[in-house]
Amino acid sequence: MIFYTSDRHFGHENIIKSCGRPFSSADEMDEALIAAWNARVTRAETVYILGDLIYKAERPPEYYLKRLKGKKCLIVGNHDSFWLDKVNCEDYFEDVSPLKVINSGAGIATLCHFPMLDFEGRWHIHGHIHNNTVRPYWPVLRSMPAALNAGADINNFVPVTFEELVENNASFKASH
């Protein structure tokens, strides 16, 4: 099975307030996110991480990476540059790239941390915006059913399948 996630922000205390996450501390958030990930993903399954996995963490990246199950593929986000050079990526990731085009099972999908207006294939899976609907580009993204936000904040803080990604995005877009 293939899963998608983005913007987990392990170690980032301020993300709790800025995104309204239901945690009292970064430690509580980190443990809940790791437990939720590992409850869904086996070591044999693939997880596409669409950026911003770790940010402002006091712990080393290995603390998180060695605990997360699955074959991890990282699509680099704007905050990943702060920790990527501190680890041997080959020890933790199947692939690390800024953009990737895959067969999602429902058609060709372009994976990029940042939302794109033009992309290759039927689908575009992105992160970066969390649950933020006040940006000037939100009305455009909202009108694009093929643009799917893999952000943890709108996907119940768990890695999701493609079908769940479509369903969660439709619900989020309809309610905002």
Backbone as JSON Lines, residues from 0, in Angstrom:
{"i":0,"aa":"M","n":[0.84,-1.18,0.0],"ca":[0.0,0.0,0.0],"c":[0.89,1.24,0.0]}
{"i":1,"aa":"I","n":[0.35,2.32,-0.56],"ca":[1.05,3.6,-0.62],"c":[0.29,4.61,0.23]}
{"i":2,"aa":"F","n":[1.05,5.38,1.02],"ca":[0.48,6.42,1.87],"c":[1.11,7.77,1.52]}
{"i":3,"aa":"Y","n":[0.41,8.83,1.88],"ca":[0.87,10.2,1.64],"c":[0.71,11.01,2.93]}
{"i":4,"aa":"T","n":[1.66,11.9,3.15],"ca":[1.58,12.81,4.3],"c":[2.47,14.02,4.03]}
{"i":5,"aa":"S","n":[2.25,15.05,4.8],"ca":[3.06,16.27,4.65],"c":[2.96,17.09,5.93]}
{"i":6,"aa":"D","n":[3.94,17.97,6.1],"ca":[3.91,19.01,7.13],"c":[3.66,18.47,8.53]}
{"i":7,"aa":"R","n":[4.39,17.44,8.88],"ca":[4.26,16.89,10.22],"c":[4.93,17.8,11.25]}
{"i":8,"aa":"H","n":[6.01,18.45,10.85],"ca":[6.7,19.42,11.72],"c":[7.08,18.82,13.08]}
{"i":9,"aa":"F","n":[7.67,17.63,13.05],"ca":[8.14,17.04,14.31],"c":[9.05,18.02,15.03]}
{"i":10,"aa":"G","n":[8.81,18.18,16.33],"ca":[9.65,19.04,17.16],"c":[9.27,20.5,17.17]}
{"i":11,"aa":"H","n":[8.3,20.91,16.42],"ca":[7.97,22.33,16.25],"c":[6.84,22.75,17.19]}
{"i":12,"aa":"E","n":[7.19,23.37,18.27],"ca":[6.23,23.8,19.3],"c":[5.19,24.79,18.75]}
{"i":13,"aa":"N","n":[5.63,25.77,17.96],"ca":[4.73,26.83,17.49],"c":[3.67,26.36,16.5]}
{"i":14,"aa":"I","n":[3.9,25.22,15.84],"ca":[2.91,24.73,14.87],"c":[1.61,24.35,15.56]}
{"i":15,"aa":"I","n":[1.69,24.02,16.83],"ca":[0.49,23.63,17.59],"c":[-0.5,24.78,17.63]}
{"i":16,"aa":"K","n":[-0.02,25.95,17.96],"ca":[-0.89,27.12,18.03],"c":[-1.26,27.62,16.63]}
{"i":17,"aa":"S","n":[-0.29,27.72,15.74],"ca":[-0.57,28.32,14.43],"c":[-1.54,27.5,13.59]}
{"i":18,"aa":"C","n":[-1.59,26.18,13.8],"ca":[-2.53,25.34,13.05],"c":[-3.67,24.8,13.9]}
{"i":19,"aa":"G","n":[-3.7,25.17,15.17],"ca":[-4.76,24.69,16.05],"c":[-4.71,23.19,16.29]}
{"i":20,"aa":"R","n":[-3.5,22.66,16.4],"ca":[-3.35,21.23,16.65],"c":[-3.74,20.89,18.09]}
{"i":21,"aa":"P","n":[-4.35,19.73,18.3],"ca":[-4.88,19.38,19.62],"c":[-3.85,18.76,20.57]}
{"i":22,"aa":"F","n":[-2.71,19.43,20.72],"ca":[-1.65,18.91,21.57],"c":[-1.19,20.03,22.51]}
{"i":23,"aa":"S","n":[-0.69,19.65,23.69],"ca":[-0.26,20.64,24.67],"c":[1.23,20.96,24.57]}
{"i":24,"aa":"S","n":[1.99,20.12,23.86],"ca":[3.43,20.36,23.72],"c":[3.95,19.64,22.48]}
{"i":25,"aa":"A","n":[5.14,20.03,22.06],"ca":[5.77,19.36,20.91],"c":[6.04,17.89,21.22]}
{"i":26,"aa":"D","n":[6.44,17.6,22.45],"ca":[6.68,16.2,22.82],"c":[5.4,15.36,22.7]}
{"i":27,"aa":"E","n":[4.29,15.89,23.2],"ca":[3.01,15.17,23.09],"c":[2.63,14.99,21.62]}
{"i":28,"aa":"M","n":[2.78,16.05,20.83],"ca":[2.47,15.98,19.4],"c":[3.34,14.94,18.72]}
{"i":29,"aa":"D","n":[4.64,14.99,18.96],"ca":[5.57,14.06,18.31],"c":[5.19,12.61,18.6]}
{"i":30,"aa":"E","n":[4.94,12.31,19.86],"ca":[4.6,10.93,20.24],"c":[3.28,10.49,19.62]}
{"i":31,"aa":"A","n":[2.3,11.38,19.59],"ca":[1.0,11.05,18.99],"c":[1.14,10.84,17.48]}
{"i":32,"aa":"L","n":[1.92,11.69,16.81],"ca":[2.1,11.56,15.37],"c":[2.87,10.28,15.01]}
{"i":33,"aa":"I","n":[3.87,9.96,15.8],"ca":[4.63,8.72,15.56],"c":[3.75,7.5,15.78]}
{"i":34,"aa":"A","n":[2.99,7.49,16.86],"ca":[2.1,6.36,17.16],"c":[1.05,6.19,16.07]}
{"i":35,"aa":"A","n":[0.46,7.29,15.62],"ca":[-0.56,7.22,14.57],"c":[0.03,6.71,13.26]}
{"i":36,"aa":"W","n":[1.22,7.17,12.93],"ca":[1.93,6.72,11.72],"c":[2.14,5.21,11.8]}
{"i":37,"aa":"N","n":[2.74,4.76,12.89],"ca":[3.11,3.34,13.02],"c":[1.91,2.42,13.18]}
{"i":38,"aa":"A","n":[0.77,2.94,13.59],"ca":[-0.44,2.13,13.68],"c":[-1.02,1.84,12.29]}
{"i":39,"aa":"R","n":[-0.68,2.67,11.31],"ca":[-1.22,2.5,9.95],"c":[-0.23,1.9,8.98]}
{"i":40,"aa":"V","n":[1.04,2.16,9.16],"ca":[2.05,1.82,8.16],"c":[2.89,0.63,8.64]}
{"i":41,"aa":"T","n":[3.09,-0.33,7.74],"ca":[4.0,-1.44,8.05],"c":[5.37,-1.12,7.46]}
{"i":42,"aa":"R","n":[6.34,-1.9,7.83],"ca":[7.7,-1.68,7.31],"c":[7.78,-1.84,5.79]}
{"i":43,"aa":"A","n":[6.87,-2.63,5.21],"ca":[6.9,-2.93,3.78],"c":[6.17,-1.9,2.92]}
{"i":44,"aa":"E","n":[5.41,-1.0,3.53],"ca":[4.61,-0.05,2.77],"c":[5.38,1.25,2.5]}
{"i":45,"aa":"T","n":[4.98,1.93,1.43],"ca":[5.64,3.16,1.01],"c":[4.88,4.37,1.53]}
{"i":46,"aa":"V","n":[5.64,5.34,2.03],"ca":[5.06,6.6,2.48],"c":[5.76,7.73,1.72]}
{"i":47,"aa":"Y","n":[4.98,8.48,0.95],"ca":[5.49,9.7,0.32],"c":[5.27,10.84,1.3]}
{"i":48,"aa":"I","n":[6.37,11.45,1.72],"ca":[6.34,12.58,2.64],"c":[6.55,13.82,1.8]}
{"i":49,"aa":"L","n":[5.53,14.66,1.7],"ca":[5.6,15.82,0.83],"c":[6.12,17.04,1.58]}
{"i":50,"aa":"G","n":[7.22,16.86,2.27],"ca":[7.95,17.97,2.86],"c":[7.62,18.32,4.3]}
{"i":51,"aa":"D","n":[8.55,19.05,4.88],"ca":[8.46,19.6,6.23],"c":[8.18,18.53,7.28]}
{"i":52,"aa":"L","n":[9.0,17.52,7.25],"ca":[8.87,16.41,8.19],"c":[9.27,16.84,9.6]}
{"i":53,"aa":"I","n":[10.39,17.56,9.7],"ca":[10.94,17.97,10.99],"c":[11.24,19.47,10.9]}
{"i":54,"aa":"Y","n":[10.98,20.2,11.99],"ca":[11.31,21.62,11.98],"c":[11.5,22.11,13.41]}
{"i":55,"aa":"K","n":[12.62,22.76,13.64],"ca":[12.96,23.36,14.94],"c":[12.97,22.35,16.08]}
{"i":56,"aa":"A","n":[13.3,21.13,15.77],"ca":[13.32,20.08,16.79],"c":[14.59,20.17,17.62]}
{"i":57,"aa":"E","n":[14.45,19.94,18.91],"ca":[15.62,19.89,19.78],"c":[16.33,18.54,19.65]}
{"i":58,"aa":"R","n":[15.59,17.51,19.29],"ca":[16.16,16.18,19.13],"c":[16.78,16.05,17.74]}
{"i":59,"aa":"P","n":[17.75,15.15,17.59],"ca":[18.35,14.94,16.26],"c":[17.35,14.27,15.32]}
{"i":60,"aa":"P","n":[17.48,14.47,14.01],"ca":[16.55,13.87,13.05],"c":[16.41,12.36,13.19]}
{"i":61,"aa":"E","n":[17.49,11.68,13.56],"ca":[17.45,10.23,13.71],"c":[16.43,9.78,14.75]}
{"i":62,"aa":"Y","n":[16.19,10.6,15.74],"ca":[15.21,10.26,16.78],"c":[13.85,9.95,16.16]}
{"i":63,"aa":"Y","n":[13.49,10.73,15.15],"ca":[12.21,10.54,14.48],"c":[12.32,9.49,13.38]}
{"i":64,"aa":"L","n":[13.32,9.64,12.55],"ca":[13.44,8.81,11.34],"c":[13.52,7.32,11.65]}
{"i":65,"aa":"K","n":[14.27,6.95,12.67],"ca":[14.44,5.52,12.98],"c":[13.17,4.91,13.58]}
{"i":66,"aa":"R","n":[12.26,5.74,14.06],"ca":[11.03,5.25,14.69],"c":[9.86,5.11,13.72]}
{"i":67,"aa":"L","n":[9.94,5.73,12.55],"ca":[8.83,5.73,11.6],"c":[8.91,4.53,10.66]}
{"i":68,"aa":"K","n":[7.87,3.72,10.66],"ca":[7.82,2.54,9.8],"c":[7.64,2.93,8.33]}
{"i":69,"aa":"G","n":[7.93,1.97,7.47],"ca":[7.66,2.14,6.06],"c":[8.89,2.51,5.25]}
{"i":70,"aa":"K","n":[8.71,2.38,3.95],"ca":[9.72,2.81,2.99],"c":[9.43,4.27,2.69]}
{"i":71,"aa":"K","n":[10.26,5.14,3.19],"ca":[10.0,6.57,3.13],"c":[10.64,7.21,1.89]}
{"i":72,"aa":"C","n":[9.81,8.01,1.19],"ca":[10.27,8.8,0.05],"c":[9.98,10.26,0.4]}
{"i":73,"aa":"L","n":[11.02,11.08,0.42],"ca":[10.86,12.48,0.82],"c":[10.85,13.39,-0.4]}
{"i":74,"aa":"I","n":[9.79,14.16,-0.51],"ca":[9.73,15.28,-1.45],"c":[10.09,16.49,-0.59]}
{"i":75,"aa":"V","n":[11.2,17.11,-0.88],"ca":[11.79,18.12,0.0],"c":[10.91,19.36,0.11]}
{"i":76,"aa":"G","n":[10.67,19.78,1.35],"ca":[9.91,20.99,1.62],"c":[10.82,22.13,2.05]}
{"i":77,"aa":"N","n":[10.25,23.3,2.23],"ca":[11.05,24.48,2.55],"c":[11.74,24.39,3.91]}
{"i":78,"aa":"H","n":[11.22,23.6,4.85],"ca":[11.86,23.5,6.17],"c":[12.81,22.31,6.29]}
{"i":79,"aa":"D","n":[12.86,21.44,5.31],"ca":[13.7,20.25,5.4],"c":[15.19,20.56,5.28]}
{"i":80,"aa":"S","n":[15.54,21.68,4.7],"ca":[16.96,22.02,4.55],"c":[17.65,22.2,5.9]}
{"i":81,"aa":"F","n":[16.88,22.44,6.96],"ca":[17.47,22.64,8.28],"c":[17.98,21.35,8.91]}
{"i":82,"aa":"W","n":[17.55,20.2,8.44],"ca":[17.97,18.93,9.05],"c":[18.53,17.92,8.05]}
{"i":83,"aa":"L","n":[18.24,18.05,6.78],"ca":[18.66,17.04,5.8],"c":[20.17,16.81,5.75]}
{"i":84,"aa":"D","n":[20.94,17.86,5.92],"ca":[22.4,17.71,5.84],"c":[23.0,17.13,7.13]}
{"i":85,"aa":"K","n":[22.16,16.86,8.11],"ca":[22.63,16.3,9.38],"c":[22.51,14.78,9.43]}
{"i":86,"aa":"V","n":[21.94,14.15,8.39],"ca":[21.74,12.69,8.37],"c":[22.22,12.12,7.04]}
{"i":87,"aa":"N","n":[22.52,10.83,7.07],"ca":[22.78,10.11,5.83],"c":[21.43,9.67,5.29]}
{"i":88,"aa":"C","n":[20.91,10.36,4.3],"ca":[19.57,10.11,3.79],"c":[19.38,8.68,3.31]}
{"i":89,"aa":"E","n":[20.43,8.07,2.79],"ca":[20.33,6.7,2.29],"c":[19.98,5.71,3.4]}
{"i":90,"aa":"D","n":[20.25,6.07,4.64],"ca":[19.91,5.2,5.77],"c":[18.42,5.21,6.08]}
{"i":91,"aa":"Y","n":[17.71,6.24,5.65],"ca":[16.32,6.41,6.07],"c":[15.3,6.55,4.93]}
{"i":92,"aa":"F","n":[15.77,6.89,3.73],"ca":[14.85,7.17,2.63],"c":[15.18,6.33,1.4]}
{"i":93,"aa":"E","n":[14.12,5.9,0.73],"ca":[14.26,5.22,-0.56],"c":[14.63,6.24,-1.63]}
{"i":94,"aa":"D","n":[14.13,7.46,-1.45],"ca":[14.33,8.51,-2.45],"c":[14.16,9.86,-1.77]}
{"i":95,"aa":"V","n":[14.95,10.83,-2.2],"ca":[14.81,12.22,-1.76],"c":[14.88,13.08,-3.01]}
{"i":96,"aa":"S","n":[13.83,13.85,-3.27],"ca":[13.82,14.69,-4.46],"c":[12.9,15.89,-4.25]}
{"i":97,"aa":"P","n":[13.07,16.94,-5.06],"ca":[12.22,18.12,-4.92],"c":[10.84,17.95,-5.58]}
{"i":98,"aa":"L","n":[10.75,17.01,-6.52],"ca":[9.51,16.8,-7.25],"c":[9.54,15.39,-7.81]}
{"i":99,"aa":"K","n":[8.39,14.74,-7.88],"ca":[8.35,13.38,-8.4],"c":[7.03,13.17,-9.12]}
{"i":100,"aa":"V","n":[7.06,12.41,-10.21],"ca":[5.85,12.04,-10.93],"c":[5.7,10.53,-10.79]}
{"i":101,"aa":"I","n":[4.52,10.11,-10.29],"ca":[4.28,8.69,-10.02],"c":[2.93,8.26,-10.59]}
{"i":102,"aa":"N","n":[2.71,6.96,-10.62],"ca":[1.38,6.44,-10.91],"c":[0.71,6.22,-9.56]}
{"i":103,"aa":"S","n":[-0.32,6.98,-9.29],"ca":[-1.0,6.92,-7.99],"c":[-1.95,5.73,-7.87]}
{"i":104,"aa":"G","n":[-2.15,5.02,-8.95],"ca":[-3.17,3.97,-8.98],"c":[-4.46,4.5,-9.56]}
{"i":105,"aa":"A","n":[-4.63,5.81,-9.49],"ca":[-5.8,6.47,-10.07],"c":[-5.38,7.41,-11.2]}
{"i":106,"aa":"G","n":[-4.15,7.24,-11.66],"ca":[-3.61,8.09,-12.71],"c":[-2.27,8.69,-12.3]}
{"i":107,"aa":"I","n":[-1.67,9.35,-13.24],"ca":[-0.37,9.99,-13.0],"c":[-0.55,11.16,-12.05]}
{"i":108,"aa":"A","n":[0.36,11.27,-11.07],"ca":[0.31,12.35,-10.08],"c":[1.67,13.01,-9.96]}
{"i":109,"aa":"T","n":[1.66,14.31,-9.91],"ca":[2.87,15.09,-9.65],"c":[2.91,15.39,-8.16]}
{"i":110,"aa":"L","n":[4.01,15.01,-7.52],"ca":[4.2,15.25,-6.09],"c":[5.18,16.4,-5.91]}
{"i":111,"aa":"C","n":[4.79,17.41,-5.16],"ca":[5.65,18.56,-4.87],"c":[5.19,19.15,-3.54]}
{"i":112,"aa":"H","n":[6.12,19.6,-2.75],"ca":[5.73,20.21,-1.47],"c":[4.82,21.41,-1.69]}
{"i":113,"aa":"F","n":[5.13,22.2,-2.68],"ca":[4.4,23.43,-2.93],"c":[3.24,23.22,-3.89]}
{"i":114,"aa":"P","n":[2.1,23.85,-3.65],"ca":[0.98,23.75,-4.59],"c":[1.38,24.31,-5.95]}
{"i":115,"aa":"M","n":[0.92,23.65,-6.99],"ca":[1.23,24.06,-8.36],"c":[-0.08,24.29,-9.12]}
{"i":116,"aa":"L","n":[-0.06,25.25,-10.03],"ca":[-1.23,25.49,-10.86],"c":[-1.21,24.63,-12.12]}
{"i":117,"aa":"D","n":[-0.03,24.25,-12.55],"ca":[0.12,23.44,-13.75],"c":[1.02,22.27,-13.4]}
{"i":118,"aa":"F","n":[0.6,21.06,-13.74],"ca":[1.36,19.88,-13.34],"c":[1.15,18.77,-14.35]}
{"i":119,"aa":"E","n":[2.06,17.82,-14.33],"ca":[1.98,16.67,-15.23],"c":[1.04,15.63,-14.65]}
{"i":120,"aa":"G","n":[0.18,15.09,-15.49],"ca":[-0.7,14.02,-15.06],"c":[-2.08,14.5,-14.64]}
{"i":121,"aa":"R","n":[-2.82,13.59,-14.08],"ca":[-4.21,13.83,-13.68],"c":[-4.3,14.5,-12.33]}
{"i":122,"aa":"W","n":[-3.34,14.23,-11.42],"ca":[-3.41,14.66,-10.04],"c":[-2.18,15.46,-9.62]}
{"i":123,"aa":"H","n":[-2.37,16.29,-8.63],"ca":[-1.24,17.0,-8.0],"c":[-1.39,16.84,-6.49]}
{"i":124,"aa":"I","n":[-0.41,16.21,-5.86],"ca":[-0.42,16.01,-4.42],"c":[0.65,16.92,-3.83]}
{"i":125,"aa":"H","n":[0.26,17.75,-2.89],"ca":[1.16,18.78,-2.34],"c":[1.01,18.86,-0.83]}
{"i":126,"aa":"G","n":[1.79,19.73,-0.24],"ca":[1.7,20.06,1.17],"c":[1.76,21.57,1.3]}
{"i":127,"aa":"H","n":[2.53,22.02,2.26],"ca":[2.91,23.41,2.49],"c":[1.84,24.29,3.12]}
{"i":128,"aa":"I","n":[0.58,24.14,2.76],"ca":[-0.42,25.12,3.22],"c":[-1.1,24.72,4.53]}
{"i":129,"aa":"H","n":[-0.8,23.52,5.04],"ca":[-1.43,23.04,6.29],"c":[-2.96,23.11,6.13]}
{"i":130,"aa":"N","n":[-3.62,23.78,7.07],"ca":[-5.07,23.96,7.0],"c":[-5.42,25.43,6.79]}
{"i":131,"aa":"N","n":[-4.51,26.16,6.18],"ca":[-4.62,27.61,6.0],"c":[-5.5,27.93,4.78]}
{"i":132,"aa":"T","n":[-6.58,28.63,5.03],"ca":[-7.48,29.02,3.95],"c":[-7.56,30.53,3.76]}
{"i":133,"aa":"V","n":[-6.66,31.27,4.38],"ca":[-6.7,32.73,4.25],"c":[-5.68,33.25,3.24]}
{"i":134,"aa":"R","n":[-4.9,32.38,2.68],"ca":[-3.93,32.81,1.66],"c":[-4.68,33.24,0.39]}
{"i":135,"aa":"P","n":[-4.12,34.18,-0.36],"ca":[-4.83,34.66,-1.56],"c":[-5.03,33.57,-2.63]}
{"i":136,"aa":"Y","n":[-4.22,32.53,-2.6],"ca":[-4.36,31.47,-3.61],"c":[-5.36,30.39,-3.2]}
{"i":137,"aa":"W","n":[-5.9,30.44,-1.98],"ca":[-6.84,29.41,-1.53],"c":[-8.04,29.23,-2.46]}
{"i":138,"aa":"P","n":[-8.7,30.31,-2.93],"ca":[-9.85,30.1,-3.81],"c":[-9.51,29.31,-5.08]}
{"i":139,"aa":"V","n":[-8.3,29.51,-5.6],"ca":[-7.89,28.75,-6.79],"c":[-7.68,27.29,-6.43]}
{"i":140,"aa":"L","n":[-6.94,27.01,-5.36],"ca":[-6.71,25.63,-4.94],"c":[-8.03,24.92,-4.62]}
{"i":141,"aa":"R","n":[-8.9,25.62,-3.96],"ca":[-10.2,25.05,-3.59],"c":[-11.0,24.64,-4.82]}
{"i":142,"aa":"S","n":[-10.82,25.37,-5.92],"ca":[-11.57,25.07,-7.14],"c":[-10.92,23.96,-7.98]}
{"i":143,"aa":"M","n":[-9.79,23.43,-7.52],"ca":[-9.05,22.4,-8.28],"c":[-9.24,21.03,-7.62]}
{"i":144,"aa":"P","n":[-10.21,20.24,-8.07],"ca":[-10.43,18.94,-7.44],"c":[-9.26,17.98,-7.58]}
{"i":145,"aa":"A","n":[-8.39,18.19,-8.55],"ca":[-7.24,17.3,-8.75],"c":[-6.04,17.7,-7.9]}
{"i":146,"aa":"A","n":[-6.11,18.84,-7.21],"ca":[-5.03,19.28,-6.31],"c":[-5.36,18.78,-4.91]}
{"i":147,"aa":"L","n":[-4.52,17.91,-4.38],"ca":[-4.79,17.25,-3.11],"c":[-3.73,17.61,-2.08]}
{"i":148,"aa":"N","n":[-4.18,18.15,-0.96],"ca":[-3.31,18.55,0.13],"c":[-3.05,17.34,1.04]}
{"i":149,"aa":"A","n":[-1.8,16.92,1.12],"ca":[-1.42,15.78,1.96],"c":[-1.1,16.21,3.39]}
{"i":150,"aa":"G","n":[-1.32,17.46,3.73],"ca":[-0.98,17.99,5.05],"c":[-1.61,17.22,6.19]}
{"i":151,"aa":"A","n":[-0.82,16.99,7.22],"ca":[-1.29,16.26,8.4],"c":[-2.51,16.92,9.01]}
{"i":152,"aa":"D","n":[-2.58,18.24,8.94],"ca":[-3.65,18.97,9.6],"c":[-5.04,18.72,9.01]}
{"i":153,"aa":"I","n":[-5.12,18.33,7.75],"ca":[-6.45,18.04,7.18],"c":[-6.66,16.54,6.95]}
{"i":154,"aa":"N","n":[-5.67,15.74,7.32],"ca":[-5.75,14.29,7.13],"c":[-5.66,13.53,8.45]}
{"i":155,"aa":"N","n":[-6.23,14.12,9.48],"ca":[-6.33,13.47,10.79],"c":[-4.99,13.03,11.38]}
{"i":156,"aa":"F","n":[-3.93,13.71,10.99],"ca":[-2.59,13.48,11.54],"c":[-2.04,12.08,11.28]}
{"i":157,"aa":"V","n":[-2.55,11.42,10.25],"ca":[-2.05,10.09,9.88],"c":[-1.68,10.08,8.4]}
{"i":158,"aa":"P","n":[-0.73,9.24,8.01],"ca":[-0.51,9.03,6.58],"c":[-1.78,8.41,5.99]}
{"i":159,"aa":"V","n":[-2.17,8.86,4.8],"ca":[-3.43,8.41,4.21],"c":[-3.2,7.78,2.84]}
{"i":160,"aa":"T","n":[-4.15,6.93,2.46],"ca":[-4.13,6.35,1.12],"c":[-4.6,7.4,0.12]}
{"i":161,"aa":"F","n":[-4.46,7.1,-1.15],"ca":[-4.92,8.02,-2.17],"c":[-6.42,8.27,-2.04]}
{"i":162,"aa":"E","n":[-7.18,7.21,-1.83],"ca":[-8.63,7.34,-1.71],"c":[-9.01,8.22,-0.51]}
{"i":163,"aa":"E","n":[-8.32,8.05,0.6],"ca":[-8.58,8.88,1.77],"c":[-8.18,10.33,1.51]}
{"i":164,"aa":"L","n":[-7.1,10.51,0.78],"ca":[-6.63,11.85,0.42],"c":[-7.71,12.58,-0.4]}
{"i":165,"aa":"V","n":[-8.29,11.9,-1.37],"ca":[-9.35,12.49,-2.19],"c":[-10.56,12.84,-1.31]}
{"i":166,"aa":"E","n":[-10.97,11.91,-0.47],"ca":[-12.13,12.12,0.39],"c":[-11.89,13.25,1.39]}
{"i":167,"aa":"N","n":[-10.75,13.26,2.06],"ca":[-10.46,14.31,3.05],"c":[-10.37,15.69,2.41]}
{"i":168,"aa":"N","n":[-9.79,15.75,1.23],"ca":[-9.68,17.05,0.54],"c":[-11.05,17.54,0.09]}
{"i":169,"aa":"A","n":[-11.89,16.66,-0.4],"ca":[-13.24,17.07,-0.81],"c":[-14.0,17.63,0.4]}
{"i":170,"aa":"S","n":[-13.9,16.96,1.53],"ca":[-14.57,17.43,2.75],"c":[-14.02,18.77,3.21]}
{"i":171,"aa":"F","n":[-12.69,18.89,3.21],"ca":[-12.06,20.13,3.67],"c":[-12.43,21.28,2.75]}
{"i":172,"aa":"K","n":[-12.34,21.07,1.45],"ca":[-12.66,22.13,0.5],"c":[-14.13,22.54,0.58]}
{"i":173,"aa":"A","n":[-15.03,21.59,0.8],"ca":[-16.45,21.89,0.9],"c":[-16.78,22.69,2.16]}
{"i":174,"aa":"S","n":[-16.01,22.47,3.23],"ca":[-16.3,23.15,4.49],"c":[-15.57,24.47,4.67]}
{"i":175,"aa":"H","n":[-14.72,24.81,3.72],"ca":[-13.96,26.07,3.83],"c":[-14.13,26.88,2.56]}
